[in-house]
Amino acid sequence: MKDGLQLGISAKCATILLLPIALAACAGSDGGGSITYTDDRGVANQPFPNNYRVELLAFMKTYLNDPRGVHDAAMAEPMQRVVGGRLRYVSCLRFTPRESDGSYREPRERAVLYVNGRLDRVVENASDVCAGAVYAPFPELENMTR
């Protein structure tokens, strides 16, 4: 009787331990893609972000600790790129912000991603995404106030 009880407990423990693995396999059964709750699978053409300059300036006011005194601001027009396996409009931004001590360090490069025509997020490591981008002066970023 004791051996049968131990065998039953072992089977229950094994089932409990294997359940998360089985559920994970079900979740990844769509060809290895990530789970999404929207119909955007990243392959459809995205709408062009018509208000990208205005949205970017509004975002940069909150992104930078002090939006005053930005130097060498330049931006590339939005272009479609594959980022994270999804087709997105990306605008590349290069600027030198004023540090808290008033000094200036090296320029920063950021990739700004747009989803459904709206600013979605900023990628700080933009060297791959922004390779080959053609920059033009962006004086509105240099003229920001608090």
Buried (B, 14 or more C-beta within 10 A) or exposed (E): EEEEEEEEEEEEEEEEEEEEEEEEEEEEEEEEEEEEEEEBEBEEEBEEBEEBBEBBBEBBEEEBEEBEBBEBBBBBBBBEBEBEEBBBBBBBBBBBBBEEEEEEEEEBBBBBBBBEBEBBEBBEEBEEBBEEBEBEEBEBBBEBEE
